[in-house]
Amino acid sequence: MRLKNIILMLILFFTFLLHPVLADDNNVLPSQTGIVNSVHYVDMENEAVQTKQVAEVKLLTGEFKGENVVLENVLTGNPYYDIKLKNGVKVILHAEDNGNGVEFSIEDIKRSGTLVWLSLIFCGLLIYVGKRKGVYSLISIILTVVLILNILRPLILFGVNPIFATLLICIASTAVTMYLVGGFNAKSTAASLGAILSLCFATVLSLITIHTAHLSGFANENSMFLYSAHPELNIAAIAVSMIVLATLGAVMDVAMSIASTINEIYLTDNTKSVKDLFISGMNVGRDIIGTMANTLILVYLGGALSLVLLSGNIDIQKFINLNQVVTEVASALIGSIAIVICVPFTALVASMLIHSYAKKAEQEKLPWEND
């Protein structure tokens, strides 16, 4: 069995082995799926709440599958909170045991079906265009998600320092992605080291920013909900973890691009020195920096577009000093700085590793690359 397959199996094994040990204890009844058979509106006398929907919902899952329940859905007039039901719409039902039986309430509309077909399109295109590399990329994506949900989340909730846990997961995700996609060779090792060094730099910079800007970490409603559920957590440290995680993908992209370029240059001309390879890597990196940094800035701006539009209603000095605004801008800038610093880090490491490994391979007559 090939070394890559053995390591992949070990990663999967330990990932799922650790999950039951680290997972948080959750005694909440699982939610169920239902479909709205009929719905009608009822006016309410309370001026604060004007209308409610009374819906007959058929349960599609769980112990009471096939039964019909009548549920109320209050409409407040606020589109952020309101769930507008229609006939034939599938809904997620919250189940709660009140001691006398299970009660259901409407939690939200079931939207996962849309995510399923979008995921199928993405996976299909990734495999069709990328072939074997696409398959390995898909596996690395799945493993990264598993690492975050099954290990990072429980570790943080278990009381482990969020920054340490995040760096650990980022290192594991980087190694898995690089070696799966690039093979077990100097190129992948150099790309991994370049990305990890950049992430460590971004972590230090994030800590300094949080401290000097007096950021609380409460950048959005999710932070407040998390604090309400787990007041023992360090929200500021989690904000640093969010910045590092958001930077991971772009940094890995840059690192692999630089390392792969230097590797191809040396394959074409093995007379080039470490200095020549470094200069070539930097030249390519300068072209990458502009587009990648711009991409990351646009990702953050796109996610904060509502906040940007709100700036027209607030004094500009107040706006640019808001905790949420500073957090978002700092995140984008730190991510972009990590991309920029990743270029020289990776170019230097890749030039040295690829050159030395190639010379060693020539002397010992080893295969140039192990895919």
Protein Blocks (a to p, Z undefined) as FASTA:
>chain_A
ZZklmmmmmmmmmmmmmmmmmpccdfbdcddddddfbdcddddfblklmbdcddddddfe
djkgoiacddddddehiaklpccddehiacddddddehjaccdddfbdcfklmmmmmmmm
mmmmmmmmnmmmmmmmmmmmmmmmmmmmmmmmmmmmnopafklmmmmmmmmmmmmmmmmm
nopafklmmmmmmmmmmmmmmmmmmmmmmmmnopghiabfklmmmmmmmmmbcfklmmmm
mmmmmmmmmmmmmmmmmmmmmmmmmmmmmmbcfklmmmmmmmmmmmmmmmmmmmmmmmmm
mmmmmmmmmmmmpcfklmmmgfklmmmmmmmmmmmmmmmmmmmmmmmmmmmmmmmmmmmm
mmnopafbaZZ
